[in-house]
Amino acid sequence: MARQTSQVPFGYEPPNGRDTDRGSLWIYDAFEDYTEQELVRVLALASERSIAKAVFYPLHEETVRRMEKRRSVAPYHRRVEALETLLAASDTKVDYVVESFEGKRKKYTPADTAFRFLEEKYAAPHFVWVTKTTAELLAGYESFETWIKKIRWFVSGEGGPVTHPRLQAYANRWDSV
């Protein structure tokens, strides 16, 4: 095979693929009492980490009831409307979408199923934002170890340190924000 030579100007550097936004950040939450401050923190994280798309994944009320076993939450559509209102008022440059997968299913969706769906639909690398409570609940599931190895986690650090032994064992795979 013959070699082809090309000329480039002095000091030319080929474009770096890391300069562009890439990946997706999944915000996996019930969005029950979601405030503007929490939204600003999430969008700032997506912006500073150069994440291409922020995917807000509101949980169906059946999913929240099964995960937390005692809590009652507002209906799914009300929480989604409140989230969309907050997002519209945020005036952000981050590309975002509110995923309606659980709204279409209208029933309990295991975290494993939700993560597989998000993994197939949105570009890699994947990141997930969860609250401390949700992180500890997810750490108790069988599929936790597979997902903590595949996805970089961001745990909202309100309410003290994380106490679940599995989360402590994989402390290098998640960041407290």
N, C-alpha and C positions, 0 to 999 in steps of 0.2 A: 504494500500500500504506500503510495507516494505521500510525502509530507507536504503540507501546505503552510507557507509562511504568511504572516499578516503583519502589518505595521500599525502601531498604535502611538499616540502622542506620548512624549516624555511625562512620566508621573501618573499615567493612566492606571486606575485600579478597577478591576471588574466589579460590577454591583454585587453587594452582599445581600443574600436572600433574607437575612435576619433583620434588615432595616424596615421591613414592612410588617404590618399587623398580621398576626396569625393565631390560629386556635380559637377555642370557644370556652367561655366561663359559664357554667351552669349554676344558677342560683336556686337551690333545692330547698324550698321553705313553704310553710302554710300561708305566709303573708297575712297573718291575722291582725296584728297590731303593728304593721310595718310603718315606720316613720320616714320622714324626708331625710333625716340625718343618716339612717342606715342605708338608704338608697344612694346618697351622695358618697358614702364610704365604698359601696360596691362599685359604682361607676368610676370612682377615682382609682380603685385597684385595677379595674379593667383598662383604664387609660394608661396608668403608669407601667403596667406590665405589657403593653402593646398587644392586647387581646383583640382579635378581629370582631367577635360577636359575643354579646352578653345574652344568655338565654335564661329568662325568668320562668321557672317551672313551679307554678302553684299546685300544691297538693289538694286532692279531693278530700272532702270532709270524712269520707269513709277511711281513707288512708291515714289521716291524722288520728282518727279514733282508734284504729288498730295499732298504730305505732305507739301512741301515748296512753292508750287503754282507759283514760278517764276524762279527757278533755272534750268539751263540746266546742265547735267552731262555727263561725258564720258560714252561710252557704257559699259554695264555690264561686258562683257568678258575681256575688257582691264583693268578694275579696279580689277577684280579677278586675272588676271595674275600678275599685279603689287603687289597685296597683297601676292600672293604665292611666288613671288621673294623675297619680304621682309622677309617672314617667313622662307624661305630656308636659307637666309643669317644670320638669327638671332642667330643660334646655341643655341637653348634653350632646356631645359630638360622637359618643360611643354608639356603635350600631347595636341595637338590641331587638329582641323579639320576646313576646309572651307566648310560651308554648301551651297549646290547648289540648295536648294529648290526654290528660286525665279528665278534662271536661267532656271529651268525646266518649271516653270509656264509661264514665258515670259510676264508677265503683272503685273498690280497693285496688291499688296498683303497687306491687312490691317494688322496693327500691332497685332491685336487680333488673327488673323489667324496664323500669324508667331509665336507668343508666344505659342499658343495651339500646333502647330506642334513641336516646340522645347521642350515643356513640356512633350509631349508624347514620344519623341525620346531619350532624354538625362536624365541621372540620377539626382535625387533630392539630396540635396537642390539646388535651382536655384538662380543664380545671373545674373544681366544684367548690362552691361557697355554701357552708352550712353553719347553723348556730351551734353553740356548744352542746345544747340539749339534744339536737338532732344528730350531731356527730357521735355522741355517746350511745344513742339508740341504734344508729347504724353500725357501730362497732360491735354490738351484740349479735348481729346477723351472721349467718354462716358464710355468705358471699363477701363479707367485708374485706378479707385478705386479698381476694382477687382484684377488687376495685381500688384498694389503697395502693396496690402495686401498679395499676394502669393509669390512675388519675392523680394529679397533684391536688391536694385538699387545702382549702383555706377555712379555718375555723374562727368564727366570730368569738372573740375572747371575753365576752361579758359574763360576769358571775363567778369568777375565780378560776383556778386551774382545772385542767381536764383530769378526771380520776379513773377513767376506764383503762384497765390493764392493756388491752389490745391497742388502744390509741397511744399509750405510753411506749409500747413496744415498737410502734412504727412512727415515732416522733420525728424521724428524718423525712417522712413523706408528707407532712402537713405543716402549715404555718399558722400561727395565731395572729389574727389581724384585728 
